[in-house]
Amino acid sequence: MYKPSTFPKQKRPPTVFNQIEFEVEKRAELGQKVIALHRGDAYLPLPVQLQTPVPNEDELYGTGLNRYGSAFGDSALIEALLDKVRTHNKLPAEDIDSIQVTSGATSALHAGFTRILEADAEILTLAPYWSILRVVAAQAHVKLVEVPFFDGLAKDDSFDPATAMKPYLTTKTKAIYLNTPSNPTGVILDGVTLEKIGDFAKEHDLWVFSDEAYEDFIFDGSKHISIGSLPDMFERTISVHSFSKSFGASGIRVGYATAPAPVISELHHGVVGSHYQSGRYDMRMAWRGMQKFDDIVNTFKPDYASAWQWVRDNLKAEAMPSISGFYFFLKLGKNFENLSSMEKVFKMLDAGVVLSPGEYFGYDYSEWARLCFTIVPLDEVKEGVEKLNELLG
């Protein structure tokens, strides 16, 4: 890395997402409206259930919120999460030692990458994938090996996960990362596909990091399946969940990981070494939400489903078959050929709508872009999609 004398003197450039937000704000000050559909977040307010004390709450938390709690997570929250992963995800978690509360799903993945994998280990990453995973992997000194996956799965009924992954397998391959429901595509992996991925992991003795942050938002009646619930998969799977999406509460920074107790023990060291424990106020808010889990999800789901349906019916661009999550991943077409990321962004900004460039979700996806339909109200989503249809011709 750097010595003090060789450390760069200039500031690092902002991310493309920082630049988009800066440009949107700057244009708003000049009276130019831009529909920003680039970031994966919720426009709806924090659910009232998270802000409302539960009658027996003081017995569990009392006046101890200013003190350290268990670095595994508050026991009341862990017990609620254990019941959830057993009943909802069908994970064979034995007891509370199979749960680690983390600072969002990001923290769970980072702890897994640093404590379960050695430096320079390679992770077969089913692409396109969540963009911030690159930063997490770099911080953990592991390497993402991108496997073009979701577009092939969507187009080819005979698509075979093992055939897709095998060419990327090396002696350094130690894990598979999958995200279902998928950010950025909105595609979900069905049971047959997950079984084939699991068989590949077992054949080559690989860990599986299963990112399930969008598990509660599927709009066509399909069912989410946790790969760790499949036969002989729990012992090699780190299942990662988050309240950022399910509760529309990305700001409270609470997530959790489920795995066999010895694996969680290792992840625990990673959590302690990075931030010690999640904030107790945040964990209390998450615990409140767990008491009314379905009510909170159903606060968001009808609104999101309406937006998803409208975009699916009216978006004129080619897109992967989104049935879940917050996104459509679409082709930008000829008007965007041979443009850099920021040239694409400015072309969209000038048209009054902006999406996230596809190359941030996988190096093979520069012809694509991600549209988020939950970040603004439906009338603005409609306006943005209409502008986008016109721009794409």
N, C-alpha and C positions, 0 to 999 in steps of 0.2 A: 504494500500500500504506500502511504506517504510518510515522509519525515516532516517535521514542522517546517523545515527550510524549503521543502519541495511542494508543500500543499498549495493547491491553486489559489491565487489571490482574488480571482473574480468570483462572483456569486454563480452558483449553479443555475442553469436555465429552469424556468418553471415547467411543470408538466403540461401536456396538451390540455388537460382538464382545467388547470389553473388559468391557462391562456384563454380558453373558451369563456370561462366565467368572467374574466377581466373584460373581454371584448363585449360580452352581452351587457354588462353593467355600463361600460363606456358608451355603447350605442343607446342604451336606455336614457342616459343623461342627455343625449342629443335628440331625443324624441323618436328614436328608431326602435320599433318593437321586434324582438327576436324570440321565437318560440324555442326554448332550450330543452331538447329531449335527449340530452347526452348522458346525464348522470342517473344512476340507479338508486332512486330514493322515493319517498312518499310525500305527496303534497298534503295529505290529510293530517290533522293535528294529532298530538299524542293522545292515545285512548284514555278516556276518563277513568277506566278501571285501574290504570297504572298510577294515577294520581290520588286515588281514594283509599284511605286506610281500611284495612280489613279488621273486623271486630277483635279477633284474638291476636292481632299483630304485636301488641306490646309484650305479650307473654313470650314471644319468640325473639323479638329484637330489643324491647325495653329501651334502656338508655345506653346500650352498648354500641351504637352506631359509630361513635368516635374512637372505638378501640379496634385492634386487630381481631379478625375472626380467623377461621380456618383457612389456610391458603388453598385448600381443595375447593372451598366455597362454603357458604353458610349451609348448615345441615338441613334446615327446613327447605331451602331451595333444592338441594341435591336430592332429598327424598321425593320432592315433586317431580324432578327431572327423571329420576329412576323409574317412577311409575309411568311417565310419559313414553320413555324409550322402549319400555317393555310392552306397553299396550298399543301404542301408535306405530312404532317402528319395528316391533316384533324382535328386538335385539335381546339375546339371552344374557343380559347383564345380571350378574349374581347378586350384587349388593351395592351399597353406596361407594365402595372402593372402585367401582367401574365408571365413575363420573368425575370429571374435572371441569370446574367452572373457569372460564377464561375471559379475557377482555375482548369480546367479539370472536367470530370465527377466525379472524386473522391471527389472533394470539394462539389459538388451538393449533393451527397449521404450522405456525412458526415453532412452537414447542415440539411438535412432532418431527418436523424436519431436522431440528437441531439435536434432539435427544435420541430419536430412533434411527436416524441415518447418519453416516459419517460424512465428513467434508468431501466434496467432489462426487458424491453419489449422484446417479442419474435417475430422474423420475420420468417415466413415460406419461406425458400430459396430453389428455384427449382434447384436441383443439377443434374449434376455437374455445378459449377458456377465459376465466376471470382475470382481468388485466393486472390487478395488483399482486397476483401470485408471482409475477416476475420479481417484484421487490422483495417479497417474503423469501423466495428462494435465494436471491442474492445475499440477503441478510444472513441466511442460514448456511451459505457457502455450498449449496447444492445446485445441480444443473437440471433445468427443465428441458426435456427432449420432446419436442412438439410432434404429435402424431395426428395428421389430418384425419378427422373422425366424423364429426356430426353432419357435415355436408354429405359425405359418402353414405352414412347411415340413412339420411333422409331420402336420398335419390335411388339407392340400390337395394332391392329386397333381399338380394343374396349377399349383402355386405357382411363380412366376417371379422369380428373384432380381433381375433388372433392373427389373421392374415394382415390386418392393418398394423398391428403392433410389432410383429416379429422382426421386420427389417430394421427396427430401431433398437432392438435388444443388444446389449453389450455386456461385458463382464462387470461393468460398473452399474448396471441397472439394478436398482434396489426397491423400486416402488412404482405404483401407478397412481396418478391423480385423476379422479373423475368428479364431475359436477352435474348432479341431476336432482331436480330440474336444472337445465343448463342456463347459465349466464355466459355468453350473450344470446343464445339461439332460441330459448324457450322450448327446446326439444327435451323430452324425458326419455330415460333409458328403461325399456321394459324388462320383464323378468328373464326372458330368453337371452337378451343382450347382456344383462348383468351376470347371468350364469356363465356365459362364454368368457366374459372378462375375469370372473372368479376362477374358472378352470385354468386360464392362462396364468393367473397369479399363483395358483397352487402348483402348476407344472414347473414354474421357474422360481418358486419360493420368494415371491415378492410381497411387500406390504401394499395395502390399498388405503389411500387417503380419500375418503368419500365426503365431499362437500355437499351438504343437503340444505343449504340456507333457504331455498325457495320451496321447500317440501309442501307447504300449506296452500300454495296457489297453483292449482291445476284446474283448467276451465272446461275441459271436454268430457269429464267423467272418468278419465283414466286414474289409475291409482299409483301413488308413489311407493316404491319398494326400496328399502335400505339394503345395500349389498351385504352388509354385515349380518343380516337375518338369514341369508342363504346357508345351506349345509356346509359346515367346516370353514366358514368365512369369518366368523366373529374373531377368532384368535389372530387373524392377520389384518384386521380392518380397524382403522381409526375413523369413527363416524363423527362428523363435525356439524354442529347446528348453531343457529343464531337467533336472537330476538330482533335483530335489525329489520328483518323482513316480516316475520310472523306477527310482530307487535307494532310494526311501523315505527320502530324506536331505535334507529341507527345511532342516535346520540347517547344512549345509555351504556353502550359498549359492554354487553354481556353476551357471551356465547358459552358453549360447552362441548366437550368431547366425551365419547363413550367408547370403551375398549376393555379388554381383560384387565384385571387389577394390576398385574405387573407392568403392563404397558402404561396405564394411567400413572403409576408410580414414577415412571421415567418422565412422562409429560409434566408431572407435578414439579420436578426439578427445573424444567424449562420455564414454567410459569413463575416460580419463585425467583429464578435468576433474571427474569426480565422485568416483572412488575409486582412481584410478591403475591398479590391477590387482587381480584376485581374489587371495585369500590363497593362498600357495604350499602350505601344508599342506592346504588344501581341494582345490587342484588336484591334488596328489599323490593324495589319496583318490579323486578322480574318475578319475584315470588308472588307478589300481588297478582300479576298477570296470569301466572300458572293456576290460580284459583278460578279464573274465568277464561280459560284458554280459548274455547270455542267461540265465546261471545266476542272476544277481541278479534280473532281471525275473521269472523263474519261481519265485523265492522268495516273491514277493508274489502273483502272478497267480492261482494256484489258490484261495488264501484269499479274495481279493477276488471272484473269480468265484462262489464259493459264497455269499458275502454278497449279491452282486448278484442271483443267481438267487432266493434266498429272499425278498428284498424285492420283486422283480418279481412273484413268485407270491402274496405275502401282503399287500402294501400295498393298501388298499381305496380310497384317494383317487385321483382323476383325476391322471395324471402324463404328462409328455412321454415319448416312447418311448426311455428310456435303454438303450443297448447298450454303453456304454463309460464310461471315467473313474471317478470316485468317487461319483457323485451321481444322485439323482432330484429332479426339479423338479416339485412337486405343488401342486394347488389346495387351499387351506385350507377353502373352503366357507362356508356361511352363518354358522356359529358365530363367524367372524372378521370379518364385514363391519363396515365403518366404525370399525375399531380402529386406533390409531396403532401404529407399529412396536413400541414398548416395551410397549404394552398386549397386543399379540400375544405378545411374548416372555414376559411374566408369566403370561398365560393358559396357555401351554405349560409353563412352569416349575411352575406349580401342579399340572399334570397329571403331572409327573415325566418330561417329555421336552421337548427344545428344539431347534428348527431355526433356520436363518438366514432372516429375513424377505425376501420376494422383491423388494421395492422397492430393495434394495441392489444388485440385479443388472439394474436397468432400471426407469425411473420408471413404465412401464406395467404392472408386474408385482406390484402391491401385494396381489393376491389369491393370490399364490403363495408358496412357501417352498422352500428347498433342504435336502435331507436327504443327509448324508454317511454312507456305509455302511462306510468303511474306518478310521474314527477310534477305534472300540472293537471288542472281540472279537464274534464272531457271536452269542453268547448274549445279549449286551447290545443288539446291533442288534435282535434278535428282540423283546426286552423293550420297547425303545423304540418299535418299529413297532406292537406290540400296544397300547401306551398311546396312541399317536398315532391308531390306528384308532378306539379308543374315544372319544377327544377329538373327532375329526372327525365322529363319528356315522355 
